[in-house]
Amino acid sequence: MVGGINNIDLDKLKAEVLEFEPELIEMRRRLHRNPELSYKEYSTSKFVADSLRKYGIEVVDKVGGTGVVGIIRGTSGKITIGLRADMDALPVDEQTGLPFASENPGVMHACGHDSHTAMLLAAAIILSKHKSELKGNVKFLFQPAEEDGGDGGALPMIRDSALENPHVSHVFGLHVVSDFPVGTFATRKGPLMAAPDGFSILVNGKGGHGSAPSDAIDPIYIGTQIINAIYGVRARQIDQRVPVAVSVCMVKAGSKDNIIPDQMYMEGTLRTLDEGVRKTMKEKIINVAESIGRSFGASVECKFIENAYPVTVNDPEITEDVIKILGTVKEMKVLEIDPVMGGEDVSRFLQKAPGTYYFLGTRNEKKNIVYPNHSSKFTVDEDFMKYGVLSHVLIAMNFANR
């Protein structure tokens, strides 16, 4: 079938992707066996750069640290689009039992970044064979440190001119998720993913004997009041129709059953989909924590992680076009979804170059591929990675030829 969008021969492209599928799966398994944490993706970035060069693709490495940028220059070069994949793994002990499980103890590709990297590599290789058909340029942004949560990897790459020379006008990317079944793409116009603001609270009290709490300034009691009050901010001071999530997820205090400690320390996460609400919630959390501490005679240090990722926002018009493009892949369904409260470093690229981020469903109950992202048993259905590759290729060929 020739047609659809920009008269692309979809059947031919599908055949090329299918022919490359064994190598795609092997690349993913190689990456899965050798996971590397944020900012330490040395062998991963070398593998990416070597693979791109093998197929004659221009490469700039060590971008923003361990980032890699591949470039295919089109016939006119009037427009440049970026396709992005993240490369880092997580500090998780793998429990999948897969024959290609992690060989790096305590480190695992538990969020699918190995498949992201492999799919974008495969797309780059296939697009290199269609270079003469591309009017515009295509940049392949292989990003480190998405899991960092602070500066991440996108910001250092942007500072290192990853989106320049030539200038990238639009960025696209995908993420495998267990929330959606295999055979689906999922996305939405506007805010797609939340701003993930990590925070810490240190309550400085006065230690003492558990039998005489009035002689102490109990940081545990004060800390529990702070936690309840923080949850109350969301419940009683923010419009219930506005998506906000706040959770205290780690608490440390004390050493023995009859000793009131000097300090209580906690960490949590705030998730918002609106920058105004984000600012308000951060201010209220800090104010509540410090005020409660003062009222009980304690000092409180409340800090939010610096440079936390912004809200991931899809450009509405571009996303409408992407939905149409993905809809040409008849083996897949395209779901338009509500926002999700996870955060993503791709948000920084989308701030600089409007585009679209979308999900590739990986849940397959028949194969017991049901575990959530970040689980020690997380994996992907490799039979559907080819559709991720195809989506990259179709988006590149459509937008680069405008």
N, C-alpha and C positions, 0 to 999 in steps of 0.2 A: 504494500500500500504506500503510494507516494501521496503526500498531502498533509492535512492537519495544519500545523503551524510552521510557517516558513518553508513549506514544501520539502520537508525532511523525509528521506526514505527510512521510515521507522523500522520496517522489516529488516532492512540491511543492517541498521545499527543494532537491532536485537540480535541478529545472527553474529555480529562481531563481538558483542558482549558475551554471548553464550560460548563462543569459541574461546574467549579469554578466561572463562569462569574457573577452570582448574588452576590457572596461575593466580587468579584473584584469591582463591581459597588458600593456596599455599602461602601467599604473601601474608594473609591474615594470620595463619597459624604460626608462621615464623615470628611475626610481631607479638603474638600472644605468648609464645614461649619465652620471650625476652622483654618483659615489661620494664619500664623505667619511670621513676617518679618525676614530678615537676622540676624543671630546670636541669635535669640530669639525663635528658633524652639523647645521649651522645651516639649510641649505636643505632638508635631509631632514626635520627636525623641523617646519619651517614648512609643508612640503607635507603632512605627516601631519596637523597641526593644522587646516590649511585644508580638507583633504578631509573630516575628521570634522565640522567646523562646517557644511560645505556640506549635510550630511545631518541637521542638527539635533542632533548629538551633543554633549553637554557636554564641554568641554575644559579641562584645566589644563596649561599648557605651562611650559617652563623648570624642569622637575622634576629636581632633582639635576644641573642644568646644562642639557643639551639634551634631556632626556627629556620625553615627552608622555604624559599620561594622559587617556583618553577614558572617559566614564561614561554608561551607560544605566541609568536607575533603574527597577526593577521595581515592580509594583503593591503589594508588601508590604515589600520592602526588608529582610527578616529575614536574608537571607544575601547575601553579595557574593563573587563569584568573580573571579579575574583571569586574563586571557589575555595572554601576553607574546610580544613579538617584538623582536629586536635590529636595530639600524639601521646600524652602522658597517661600514666597508670596510677593506681591507688595503693596505699599501704594496707593491703588486705591479704590474708593467707588464703590462697585458692583452695576450694573444696569441691570442684566440679568433677574430678576424676577423669577428665579428658586426657587422651593420649598426648596432646600437645599443651598440657597445662603449664603454668608458669614454672620456669627453672630458676627463678630469683625468689628465694624465700621471703615471705612477708610483703611481696609486691605482686599485684595482679591487675590485669585489664578487666576491672569489674564494672566498667561503664561503657565498654564498646569502642573505645578510642582506637583499638587495633583494627577494628572493622572500618572505622571512619577513614583511617590512613590508607588501608588497602583499597577501599572503594575509590578514593580520590586518586590514588596512584594509577589504578586501572583506567579511570576516566581520562587522566592525562595521557596515558599511553595510547588509548583509542583516539583521542582528539588529535594527537600528533600525526596520525595517519590521515587526518582530514584538514590539515593545516591550510591547504590551498582553497578550502571551502569557507574559511573563516575570514571575514572582513576585519573584525576587531581583534584585539588581543585578549588572551585568557591567562590570568595569573592563578597559580595554585598555591594557596597559603597553608602551609603545614605548620601549625601552631603548637608550641610547648605550653605547659603549665596552666591548662584550663582549670585544673582542680585546685589551684593555689588559693583562689578566692580574694586576693588582694590586687597587686599589680597584674597578676596572671601572666599570660603570654602574649595576648593581643596588644596590650598597651606598649610593651617593649618593642614589639614588631612595628607598630605604628610609628613610634619614636625613631626607629631605625629605617624609616622610609619604605616599609613594605608595600604601602598603598601608592607609592610614587614611582616615577621613572619606569614605565608610564603610569599616569594617575588612574587609579581604579574608581570607576563611577558607581558600580553596584557590587554588592557581595552576597553570595548565596552559600548555604551550608545545610547539612542534615545531621541528625542525631538518632541513633537506634534507641528505642525505648521498649520496655516490657509492658507499658500501660496499654499499648494497642496491639492487636493481633497481626500476624504476618499477613501480607496481602493488602496492607494499608499504608498510605501516606497520611499525615495529619498536620494541619497548620491553621493559621488564622490571620486575619488582617489586624494590624494594630499591636497592642501589647500581647506578647506570646508567653514570656517567662518573666519571673519576678526579679527585682533587685535583691540580692542575698547579702544582708548586712549582719555580719557576725559581731557580737559584743561580749565584753567581759565586765564583771562587777566584782570588786574587792571590798569587803566590809571589814574595816579595822575597828575591833572592839577592845575589850579588856578581859583577859583570861582570869579564871578563878576556879574555885571548887564547885562541883555540881550541887553540893548541899547548900550553897549560899549564893544563889544567883543574883541577889540584890547587891552583892559586893563586886559583881562583875558587870561588864557591858557585853551581853551575849550576842556575838555576831551571827550565830545560827538562827536565833529567834528573829533578829532584825532582817537577816537574809530571806527568811521565809515570808516575812511581811512584804519585802520588796518584790519577791516573785509573784505573790498574790496581787499586789498593786499593779505590776506590769501587765498581768493578764487582764486586770480590771480596766486599764487604759483602753485596750482593744475592745473589751466588752461594753464599756460604758461611755467612752469618749470619741469613738470613731463610728461613723455611719455604718450600720450593719450590712448595707448593700455594697460596701467597698471591700474588695478582697485584701485582707491583711492576715498574716500568720506570725505569731511570736511564740517562741518556745525556749525555755531554759533547759538545756540538754546535758549539762555537766555541773556537778557541785562537789566541792572538796572542802572538808572542815573536820577538825578534831582528831584525837589520837587515842582516847580512852573513855570509858563510859562515865567516869566521874570528874572529867576535866572539861571545863568550859574553855574553848580555845580563844586565842587572840584574834583569829581571822576566819572568815569564810570567803571562798572564791567560787565564782560561777561563770559559766559561759553559755551563750544562747544565740539564737538566730532570729532576725526580723526579715520578713518577706513582704514586699509591697509591689504593686503594679502601677503606681502613680508617684511621680517625683515629689509632688506637693505633700501627699500623705506620708511618703517616706520621710521627708524632712520633719513633719509634725510628730510622727511617732518617735523618731530619734530624740528630739528635744524633750518630749514628755517622759520617755524612759529615763533619760539622764536626770531630769528634774525630780521625778518620783523617787528614784533610788537615793539621790543625795538628800532630799527632804526627809525621807523616813530615817535615814542614818542620823541626821542631825537631831531629829526629835527624840532619839534614844541615846544621844551622847556619843555616837560613833561617827567616824569619817568614812566616806564611801568614794571610791574611785570607779567611775563608769566610763568605759571607752568603747568606741566602735572601731572596727577594723578600718584602716585607711585605704582609700581607693577601691572600695568594694564595687563589684560590677554593677552597672546601671541596669534599668529595665531593658529587656530584649524586645525591641519594637520592630515589627514588620511593616514596611511601606505598603499602604493599602492598595495602590494602583499596581505596583510591581507584583504584589502577592496575588492579586486577581489574575494577572498573566501567568504566574507560576502555577496556580491551581489549574488553569486551562491546559498548560503544558503537561503537568503530571497526569491530568485526565486523559491524555492520549495513550497512556500505557494501560491498555485494556485489562491486563492481568491484575491490576491494582485498583483499589478504591481510594478516593481522596476524601478524607474527613475534615470538615471545618469544625474546630473544637473551641472549648472555653480556654482561657489562659491557665497555665500551670504555675505552681509556686516555686518550682526549681529555678535556679539562676544559671546564667551562661556567659562566658567571656566573649562569645561572638557579638554580644551587645556593643562592645567597643568598636568593632569593625562596622556594625550597622549604623552607629552614630556618625561615622565618617563617610560611609558609602551606603546609602539606603538600598535595601534589598530584602531578602526573605530567608528565614530559617524554618525548617520543617522537620518532621519526625518520620522515621521509618519503623513501622511496627515489627517487633521481633518475638512476640509471645506466640508460642505454638504448644498448646496443651497436649496434642497427640504425641509430641516428642518430649514432653515434660520440660519444655523451655518456658518456665513460668516465674522464675525468680526475678526480683526487682533489680534495677540498676543499683550498684554499690554492694550487692550481696556477694558473699564468697562463692555462691553457686550460680552467679549470673553468667549467661552465655547468649549467643545469638543463633538464629537459624541461618546457616550459611547458604541455604538454597535461595534465600531472598536478597542476598547482598547484590546480586546482578542488577536488581531493579534500582538499588541505590546508585550504582554505576551509571545505569541508563539515565536516571534522572539528572545526574551531573552533566552528562553529555548533551542531553536535550536542552537543558537550561542554557548551557554555554553556547550551543549552536544557534539558539533562538536570539539570545540577547546580544551576542557578539556580532550578529548579522543585521542589526537594526541601523 
